[in-house]
Amino acid sequence: MEITVSGRHLEVTDPIRQYNQEKAGRLPRFFDRVHRCEAVLDKTAEGFEVEWIIHVAKADVFVAKSRGMDLYACIDDVAAKAERQLTDHKEKIKNHHKHG
C-alpha cells in the first residue's frame, strides 16, 4: 500500500511521518482492498487538522478528518475513524453478498 504524507503550514518531520505511516499501514488489516492513503497534516490557528484520503479498489474514496491541539492525538483519532469506516464498509459488502 502506498502512503503519502504532506504538510500544509508545517514541516513534516521524520518522527511525524513515521508515526503517520505506522498508523496508516494498519489500514489493510481492516479492509484488504486499500491501495493508497494520502495524509494531509495542517497547522491551523486553532491547532492541527489531519485528513486521510483513503483509496480503495472498487469503492469510493474514504475521508477521515480530525482537529485538535496535539498532532499525534489527531493522527490517532483519524486512524480510529478510518478503521471504523473501513470496517463498516467491509460489513456492508459482506452483508450485501449474503442477502444478494
N, CA, C and O atoms as CSV, one atom per row, in Angstrom:
chain,resi,resn,atom,element,x,y,z
A,1,MET,N,N,0.843,-1.182,0.000
A,1,MET,CA,C,0.000,0.000,0.000
A,1,MET,C,C,0.888,1.246,0.000
A,1,MET,O,O,1.900,1.310,0.698
A,2,GLU,N,N,0.488,2.215,-0.787
A,2,GLU,CA,C,1.236,3.471,-0.885
A,2,GLU,C,C,0.698,4.465,0.145
A,2,GLU,O,O,-0.513,4.652,0.269
A,3,ILE,N,N,1.614,5.098,0.880
A,3,ILE,CA,C,1.223,6.102,1.871
A,3,ILE,C,C,2.000,7.387,1.587
A,3,ILE,O,O,3.230,7.383,1.542
A,4,THR,N,N,1.270,8.479,1.397
A,4,THR,CA,C,1.938,9.766,1.221
A,4,THR,C,C,1.549,10.669,2.384
A,4,THR,O,O,0.395,10.689,2.814
A,5,VAL,N,N,2.518,11.409,2.880
A,5,VAL,CA,C,2.283,12.327,3.989
A,5,VAL,C,C,2.758,13.705,3.552
A,5,VAL,O,O,3.924,13.885,3.201
A,6,SER,N,N,1.854,14.671,3.577
A,6,SER,CA,C,2.261,16.027,3.214
A,6,SER,C,C,1.792,17.005,4.284
A,6,SER,O,O,0.823,16.747,4.998
A,7,GLY,N,N,2.483,18.111,4.380
A,7,GLY,CA,C,2.158,19.109,5.386
A,7,GLY,C,C,1.733,20.420,4.756
A,7,GLY,O,O,2.269,20.835,3.729
A,8,ARG,N,N,0.761,21.067,5.386
A,8,ARG,CA,C,0.333,22.410,4.993
A,8,ARG,C,C,0.630,23.307,6.183
A,8,ARG,O,O,0.147,23.053,7.286
A,9,HIS,N,N,1.399,24.327,5.975
A,9,HIS,CA,C,1.761,25.266,7.045
A,9,HIS,C,C,2.571,24.615,8.160
A,9,HIS,O,O,2.686,25.177,9.249
A,10,LEU,N,N,3.135,23.431,7.900
A,10,LEU,CA,C,4.032,22.833,8.878
A,10,LEU,C,C,4.989,21.899,8.164
A,10,LEU,O,O,4.686,21.364,7.098
A,11,GLU,N,N,6.144,21.716,8.770
A,11,GLU,CA,C,7.131,20.811,8.208
A,11,GLU,C,C,6.872,19.423,8.770
A,11,GLU,O,O,6.748,19.249,9.982
A,12,VAL,N,N,6.791,18.441,7.890
A,12,VAL,CA,C,6.572,17.068,8.332
A,12,VAL,C,C,7.937,16.479,8.686
A,12,VAL,O,O,8.742,16.170,7.808
A,13,THR,N,N,8.179,16.332,9.976
A,13,THR,CA,C,9.464,15.783,10.424
A,13,THR,C,C,9.441,14.257,10.288
A,13,THR,O,O,8.376,13.659,10.139
A,14,ASP,N,N,10.602,13.643,10.339
A,14,ASP,CA,C,10.678,12.180,10.216
A,14,ASP,C,C,9.835,11.455,11.271
A,14,ASP,O,O,9.107,10.524,10.928
A,15,PRO,N,N,9.916,11.863,12.560
A,15,PRO,CA,C,9.074,11.160,13.551
A,15,PRO,C,C,7.574,11.273,13.245
A,15,PRO,O,O,6.827,10.309,13.415
A,16,ILE,N,N,7.145,12.448,12.798
A,16,ILE,CA,C,5.723,12.632,12.446
A,16,ILE,C,C,5.366,11.744,11.257
A,16,ILE,O,O,4.336,11.071,11.269
A,17,ARG,N,N,6.212,11.742,10.238
A,17,ARG,CA,C,5.977,10.929,9.042
A,17,ARG,C,C,5.914,9.435,9.413
A,17,ARG,O,O,5.024,8.708,8.971
A,18,GLN,N,N,6.874,9.004,10.230
A,18,GLN,CA,C,6.917,7.591,10.618
A,18,GLN,C,C,5.691,7.194,11.431
A,18,GLN,O,O,5.130,6.118,11.224
A,19,TYR,N,N,5.273,8.056,12.354
A,19,TYR,CA,C,4.099,7.769,13.186
A,19,TYR,C,C,2.854,7.641,12.308
A,19,TYR,O,O,2.049,6.725,12.477
A,20,ASN,N,N,2.715,8.571,11.377
A,20,ASN,CA,C,1.569,8.561,10.471
A,20,ASN,C,C,1.586,7.304,9.596
A,20,ASN,O,O,0.554,6.656,9.417
A,21,GLN,N,N,2.744,6.964,9.058
A,21,GLN,CA,C,2.845,5.789,8.189
A,21,GLN,C,C,2.574,4.497,8.954
A,21,GLN,O,O,1.970,3.563,8.427
A,22,GLU,N,N,3.032,4.462,10.204
A,22,GLU,CA,C,2.797,3.294,11.045
A,22,GLU,C,C,1.292,3.087,11.252
A,22,GLU,O,O,0.785,1.973,11.127
A,23,LYS,N,N,0.592,4.178,11.570
A,23,LYS,CA,C,-0.853,4.111,11.794
A,23,LYS,C,C,-1.599,3.763,10.496
A,23,LYS,O,O,-2.468,2.891,10.493
A,24,ALA,N,N,-1.258,4.442,9.406
A,24,ALA,CA,C,-1.927,4.200,8.126
A,24,ALA,C,C,-1.609,2.804,7.592
A,24,ALA,O,O,-2.424,2.191,6.902
A,25,GLY,N,N,-0.421,2.314,7.917
A,25,GLY,CA,C,-0.013,0.996,7.452
A,25,GLY,C,C,-0.871,-0.128,7.995
A,25,GLY,O,O,-0.839,-1.243,7.474
A,26,ARG,N,N,-1.640,0.155,9.042
A,26,ARG,CA,C,-2.524,-0.854,9.625
A,26,ARG,C,C,-3.875,-0.952,8.923
A,26,ARG,O,O,-4.637,-1.885,9.175
A,27,LEU,N,N,-4.176,-0.007,8.054
A,27,LEU,CA,C,-5.495,0.012,7.405
A,27,LEU,C,C,-5.841,-1.277,6.649
A,27,LEU,O,O,-6.976,-1.743,6.743
A,28,PRO,N,N,-4.902,-1.866,5.907
A,28,PRO,CA,C,-5.270,-3.098,5.178
A,28,PRO,C,C,-5.723,-4.246,6.086
A,28,PRO,O,O,-6.368,-5.184,5.617
A,29,ARG,N,N,-5.394,-4.181,7.375
A,29,ARG,CA,C,-5.907,-5.192,8.316
A,29,ARG,C,C,-7.421,-5.137,8.406
A,29,ARG,O,O,-8.080,-6.151,8.633
A,30,PHE,N,N,-7.961,-3.941,8.224
A,30,PHE,CA,C,-9.408,-3.749,8.378
A,30,PHE,C,C,-10.156,-3.958,7.070
A,30,PHE,O,O,-11.327,-4.340,7.063
A,31,PHE,N,N,-9.465,-3.704,5.966
A,31,PHE,CA,C,-10.077,-3.939,4.652
A,31,PHE,C,C,-8.949,-4.124,3.650
A,31,PHE,O,O,-8.123,-3.231,3.461
A,32,ASP,N,N,-8.918,-5.279,3.012
A,32,ASP,CA,C,-7.739,-5.643,2.214
A,32,ASP,C,C,-7.636,-4.967,0.849
A,32,ASP,O,O,-6.646,-5.160,0.142
A,33,ARG,N,N,-8.637,-4.181,0.468
A,33,ARG,CA,C,-8.564,-3.536,-0.849
A,33,ARG,C,C,-8.048,-2.101,-0.799
A,33,ARG,O,O,-8.121,-1.381,-1.795
A,34,VAL,N,N,-7.534,-1.689,0.336
A,34,VAL,CA,C,-6.946,-0.351,0.461
A,34,VAL,C,C,-5.648,-0.341,-0.332
A,34,VAL,O,O,-4.773,-1.176,-0.104
A,35,HIS,N,N,-5.517,0.599,-1.264
A,35,HIS,CA,C,-4.254,0.628,-2.006
A,35,HIS,C,C,-3.503,1.941,-1.894
A,35,HIS,O,O,-2.352,2.021,-2.324
A,36,ARG,N,N,-4.120,2.982,-1.326
A,36,ARG,CA,C,-3.388,4.228,-1.145
A,36,ARG,C,C,-4.004,5.057,-0.026
A,36,ARG,O,O,-5.225,5.106,0.127
A,37,CYS,N,N,-3.155,5.699,0.745
A,37,CYS,CA,C,-3.617,6.617,1.784
A,37,CYS,C,C,-2.816,7.908,1.667
A,37,CYS,O,O,-1.590,7.907,1.774
A,38,GLU,N,N,-3.526,8.999,1.447
A,38,GLU,CA,C,-2.873,10.310,1.407
A,38,GLU,C,C,-3.183,11.006,2.730
A,38,GLU,O,O,-4.347,11.213,3.073
A,39,ALA,N,N,-2.155,11.359,3.455
A,39,ALA,CA,C,-2.337,12.071,4.718
A,39,ALA,C,C,-1.930,13.524,4.527
A,39,ALA,O,O,-0.832,13.814,4.050
A,40,VAL,N,N,-2.819,14.430,4.900
A,40,VAL,CA,C,-2.518,15.857,4.826
A,40,VAL,C,C,-2.581,16.405,6.252
A,40,VAL,O,O,-3.629,16.382,6.899
A,41,LEU,N,N,-1.440,16.895,6.723
A,41,LEU,CA,C,-1.340,17.435,8.067
A,41,LEU,C,C,-1.270,18.956,7.955
A,41,LEU,O,O,-0.437,19.500,7.229
A,42,ASP,N,N,-2.143,19.624,8.674
A,42,ASP,CA,C,-2.249,21.077,8.541
A,42,ASP,C,C,-2.122,21.748,9.899
A,42,ASP,O,O,-2.721,21.308,10.881
A,43,LYS,N,N,-1.338,22.817,9.946
A,43,LYS,CA,C,-1.248,23.635,11.168
A,43,LYS,C,C,-2.203,24.797,10.983
A,43,LYS,O,O,-2.057,25.598,10.060
A,44,THR,N,N,-3.193,24.883,11.880
A,44,THR,CA,C,-4.187,25.955,11.792
A,44,THR,C,C,-4.044,26.880,12.996
A,44,THR,O,O,-3.250,26.623,13.901
A,45,ALA,N,N,-4.809,27.941,12.995
A,45,ALA,CA,C,-4.790,28.882,14.116
A,45,ALA,C,C,-5.256,28.200,15.401
A,45,ALA,O,O,-4.824,28.567,16.493
A,46,GLU,N,N,-6.141,27.205,15.268
A,46,GLU,CA,C,-6.709,26.506,16.435
A,46,GLU,C,C,-5.878,25.301,16.862
A,46,GLU,O,O,-6.165,24.697,17.895
A,47,GLY,N,N,-4.859,24.941,16.094
A,47,GLY,CA,C,-4.071,23.758,16.429
A,47,GLY,C,C,-3.683,23.004,15.170
A,47,GLY,O,O,-2.992,23.529,14.296
A,48,PHE,N,N,-4.141,21.760,15.095
A,48,PHE,CA,C,-3.802,20.926,13.940
A,48,PHE,C,C,-5.049,20.316,13.321
A,48,PHE,O,O,-6.067,20.123,13.986
A,49,GLU,N,N,-4.946,20.019,12.036
A,49,GLU,CA,C,-6.006,19.288,11.342
A,49,GLU,C,C,-5.329,18.184,10.538
A,49,GLU,O,O,-4.380,18.431,9.794
A,50,VAL,N,N,-5.825,16.981,10.695
A,50,VAL,CA,C,-5.283,15.837,9.971
A,50,VAL,C,C,-6.392,15.266,9.110
A,50,VAL,O,O,-7.508,15.039,9.579
A,51,GLU,N,N,-6.071,15.034,7.841
A,51,GLU,CA,C,-7.049,14.460,6.922
A,51,GLU,C,C,-6.398,13.288,6.201
A,51,GLU,O,O,-5.302,13.416,5.655
A,52,TRP,N,N,-7.067,12.164,6.203
A,52,TRP,CA,C,-6.623,10.997,5.437
A,52,TRP,C,C,-7.602,10.774,4.302
A,52,TRP,O,O,-8.814,10.734,4.513
A,53,ILE,N,N,-7.071,10.629,3.100
A,53,ILE,CA,C,-7.874,10.288,1.932
A,53,ILE,C,C,-7.465,8.867,1.555
A,53,ILE,O,O,-6.331,8.616,1.145
A,54,ILE,N,N,-8.403,7.953,1.701
A,54,ILE,CA,C,-8.087,6.533,1.540
A,54,ILE,C,C,-8.718,6.019,0.253
A,54,ILE,O,O,-9.932,6.088,0.062
A,55,HIS,N,N,-7.865,5.505,-0.622
A,55,HIS,CA,C,-8.313,4.990,-1.908
A,55,HIS,C,C,-8.448,3.478,-1.809
A,55,HIS,O,O,-7.509,2.772,-1.441
A,56,VAL,N,N,-9.643,3.001,-2.149
A,56,VAL,CA,C,-9.964,1.586,-2.028
A,56,VAL,C,C,-10.422,1.073,-3.386
A,56,VAL,O,O,-11.189,1.739,-4.081
A,57,ALA,N,N,-9.951,-0.111,-3.761
A,57,ALA,CA,C,-10.359,-0.706,-5.038
A,57,ALA,C,C,-11.870,-0.950,-5.031
A,57,ALA,O,O,-12.432,-1.387,-4.027
A,58,LYS,N,N,-12.514,-0.664,-6.151
A,58,LYS,CA,C,-13.944,-0.902,-6.356
A,58,LYS,C,C,-14.831,-0.204,-5.325
A,58,LYS,O,O,-15.884,-0.725,-4.958
A,59,ALA,N,N,-14.408,0.968,-4.858
A,59,ALA,CA,C,-15.226,1.724,-3.901
A,59,ALA,C,C,-14.902,3.202,-4.017
A,59,ALA,O,O,-13.907,3.594,-4.626
A,60,ASP,N,N,-15.761,4.010,-3.422
A,60,ASP,CA,C,-15.497,5.434,-3.365
A,60,ASP,C,C,-14.300,5.686,-2.459
A,60,ASP,O,O,-13.834,4.788,-1.758
A,61,VAL,N,N,-13.830,6.879,-2.483
A,61,VAL,CA,C,-12.722,7.285,-1.623
A,61,VAL,C,C,-13.288,7.536,-0.219
A,61,VAL,O,O,-14.363,8.116,-0.065
A,62,PHE,N,N,-12.558,7.098,0.781
A,62,PHE,CA,C,-12.949,7.364,2.164
A,62,PHE,C,C,-12.133,8.537,2.680
A,62,PHE,O,O,-10.940,8.646,2.396
A,63,VAL,N,N,-12.787,9.421,3.446
A,63,VAL,CA,C,-12.086,10.570,4.008
A,63,VAL,C,C,-12.345,10.593,5.513
A,63,VAL,O,O,-13.486,10.502,5.967
A,64,ALA,N,N,-11.266,10.716,6.269
A,64,ALA,CA,C,-11.376,10.841,7.725
A,64,ALA,C,C,-10.623,12.101,8.128
A,64,ALA,O,O,-9.532,12.373,7.628
A,65,LYS,N,N,-11.227,12.875,9.049
A,65,LYS,CA,C,-10.613,14.132,9.486
A,65,LYS,C,C,-10.626,14.229,11.002
A,65,LYS,O,O,-11.502,13.684,11.675
A,66,SER,N,N,-9.644,14.929,11.514
A,66,SER,CA,C,-9.599,15.191,12.951
A,66,SER,C,C,-8.926,16.531,13.192
A,66,SER,O,O,-8.008,16.918,12.468
A,67,ARG,N,N,-9.393,17.239,14.221
A,67,ARG,CA,C,-8.802,18.520,14.602
A,67,ARG,C,C,-8.467,18.489,16.085
A,67,ARG,O,O,-9.180,17.871,16.875
A,68,GLY,N,N,-7.392,19.151,16.460
A,68,GLY,CA,C,-7.058,19.232,17.880
A,68,GLY,C,C,-5.751,19.960,18.120
A,68,GLY,O,O,-5.110,20.446,17.189
A,69,MET,N,N,-5.371,20.026,19.375
A,69,MET,CA,C,-4.156,20.743,19.763
A,69,MET,C,C,-2.915,19.861,19.668
A,69,MET,O,O,-1.803,20.371,19.531
A,70,ASP,N,N,-3.096,18.542,19.739
A,70,ASP,CA,C,-1.976,17.604,19.719
A,70,ASP,C,C,-1.976,16.846,18.393
A,70,ASP,O,O,-2.914,16.109,18.091
A,71,LEU,N,N,-0.926,17.031,17.614
A,71,LEU,CA,C,-0.856,16.409,16.289
A,71,LEU,C,C,-0.928,14.876,16.370
A,71,LEU,O,O,-1.617,14.239,15.574
A,72,TYR,N,N,-0.214,14.295,17.336
A,72,TYR,CA,C,-0.206,12.834,17.466
A,72,TYR,C,C,-1.588,12.306,17.861
A,72,TYR,O,O,-2.014,11.253,17.386
A,73,ALA,N,N,-2.283,13.041,18.732
A,73,ALA,CA,C,-3.646,12.654,19.119
A,73,ALA,C,C,-4.577,12.728,17.911
A,73,ALA,O,O,-5.462,11.886,17.758
A,74,CYS,N,N,-4.384,13.725,17.059
A,74,CYS,CA,C,-5.187,13.848,15.830
A,74,CYS,C,C,-4.937,12.664,14.901
A,74,CYS,O,O,-5.870,12.135,14.298
A,75,ILE,N,N,-3.682,12.252,14.789
A,75,ILE,CA,C,-3.353,11.104,13.938
A,75,ILE,C,C,-4.020,9.847,14.496
A,75,ILE,O,O,-4.569,9.048,13.738
A,76,ASP,N,N,-3.976,9.670,15.823
A,76,ASP,CA,C,-4.648,8.529,16.457
A,76,ASP,C,C,-6.149,8.557,16.165
A,76,ASP,O,O,-6.751,7.538,15.826
A,77,ASP,N,N,-6.736,9.743,16.306
A,77,ASP,CA,C,-8.172,9.903,16.112
A,77,ASP,C,C,-8.577,9.613,14.667
A,77,ASP,O,O,-9.565,8.923,14.417
A,78,VAL,N,N,-7.815,10.140,13.733
A,78,VAL,CA,C,-8.128,9.942,12.320
A,78,VAL,C,C,-7.940,8.465,11.941
A,78,VAL,O,O,-8.669,7.938,11.101
A,79,ALA,N,N,-6.969,7.813,12.560
A,79,ALA,CA,C,-6.755,6.384,12.308
A,79,ALA,C,C,-7.970,5.586,12.789
A,79,ALA,O,O,-8.434,4.678,12.099
A,80,ALA,N,N,-8.476,5.928,13.964
A,80,ALA,CA,C,-9.654,5.239,14.513
A,80,ALA,C,C,-10.881,5.466,13.621
A,80,ALA,O,O,-11.655,4.539,13.380
A,81,LYS,N,N,-11.052,6.686,13.138
A,81,LYS,CA,C,-12.190,6.992,12.262
A,81,LYS,C,C,-12.083,6.221,10.940
A,81,LYS,O,O,-13.073,5.689,10.438
A,82,ALA,N,N,-10.869,6.170,10.388
A,82,ALA,CA,C,-10.655,5.465,9.124
A,82,ALA,C,C,-10.906,3.966,9.302
A,82,ALA,O,O,-11.538,3.330,8.459
A,83,GLU,N,N,-10.407,3.411,10.403
A,83,GLU,CA,C,-10.616,1.988,10.680
A,83,GLU,C,C,-12.107,1.675,10.777
A,83,GLU,O,O,-12.578,0.657,10.269
A,84,ARG,N,N,-12.832,2.563,11.436
A,84,ARG,CA,C,-14.282,2.394,11.599
A,84,ARG,C,C,-14.981,2.417,10.229
A,84,ARG,O,O,-15.832,1.573,9.948
A,85,GLN,N,N,-14.619,3.373,9.395
A,85,GLN,CA,C,-15.232,3.473,8.059
A,85,GLN,C,C,-14.963,2.218,7.240
A,85,GLN,O,O,-15.860,1.695,6.578
A,86,LEU,N,N,-13.721,1.736,7.290
A,86,LEU,CA,C,-13.362,0.551,6.502
A,86,LEU,C,C,-14.053,-0.698,7.038
A,86,LEU,O,O,-14.492,-1.551,6.265
A,87,THR,N,N,-14.150,-0.804,8.361
A,87,THR,CA,C,-14.839,-1.943,8.973
A,87,THR,C,C,-16.317,-1.929,8.581
A,87,THR,O,O,-16.874,-2.962,8.209
A,88,ASP,N,N,-16.946,-0.759,8.664
A,88,ASP,CA,C,-18.358,-0.634,8.271
A,88,ASP,C,C,-18.551,-1.001,6.808
A,88,ASP,O,O,-19.508,-1.690,6.455
A,89,HIS,N,N,-17.644,-0.540,5.962
A,89,HIS,CA,C,-17.735,-0.816,4.528
A,89,HIS,C,C,-17.611,-2.317,4.264
A,89,HIS,O,O,-18.353,-2.880,3.460
A,90,LYS,N,N,-16.669,-2.951,4.946
A,90,LYS,CA,C,-16.452,-4.381,4.794
A,90,LYS,C,C,-17.707,-5.160,5.223
A,90,LYS,O,O,-18.124,-6.103,4.551
A,91,GLU,N,N,-18.294,-4.750,6.343
A,91,GLU,CA,C,-19.526,-5.390,6.835
A,91,GLU,C,C,-20.659,-5.231,5.822
A,91,GLU,O,O,-21.416,-6.166,5.562
A,92,LYS,N,N,-20.758,-4.037,5.261
A,92,LYS,CA,C,-21.810,-3.756,4.283
A,92,LYS,C,C,-21.672,-4.677,3.070
A,92,LYS,O,O,-22.658,-5.228,2.580
A,93,ILE,N,N,-20.445,-4.834,2.598
A,93,ILE,CA,C,-20.195,-5.722,1.441
A,93,ILE,C,C,-20.532,-7.156,1.804
A,93,ILE,O,O,-21.193,-7.861,1.043
A,94,LYS,N,N,-20.071,-7.584,2.980
A,94,LYS,CA,C,-20.309,-8.958,3.433
A,94,LYS,C,C,-21.807,-9.236,3.527
A,94,LYS,O,O,-22.288,-10.260,3.042
A,95,ASN,N,N,-22.538,-8.319,4.154
A,95,ASN,CA,C,-23.983,-8.481,4.307
A,95,ASN,C,C,-24.716,-8.413,2.975
A,95,ASN,O,O,-25.710,-9.108,2.764
A,96,HIS,N,N,-24.218,-7.572,2.084
A,96,HIS,CA,C,-24.820,-7.440,0.752
A,96,HIS,C,C,-24.698,-8.760,-0.007
A,96,HIS,O,O,-25.641,-9.201,-0.664
A,97,HIS,N,N,-23.524,-9.383,0.094
A,97,HIS,CA,C,-23.308,-10.666,-0.616
A,97,HIS,C,C,-24.155,-11.778,-0.019
A,97,HIS,O,O,-24.621,-12.657,-0.742
A,98,LYS,N,N,-24.357,-11.749,1.285
A,98,LYS,CA,C,-25.186,-12.747,1.957
A,98,LYS,C,C,-26.621,-12.697,1.461
A,98,LYS,O,O,-27.249,-13.718,1.181
A,99,HIS,N,N,-27.120,-11.453,1.363
A,99,HIS,CA,C,-28.530,-11.265,1.023
A,99,HIS,C,C,-28.763,-11.081,-0.479
A,99,HIS,O,O,-29.901,-11.003,-0.942
A,100,GLY,N,N,-27.672,-11.015,-1.216
A,100,GLY,CA,C,-27.781,-10.727,-2.635
A,100,GLY,C,C,-28.234,-11.900,-3.381
A,100,GLY,O,O,-28.383,-11.835,-4.601
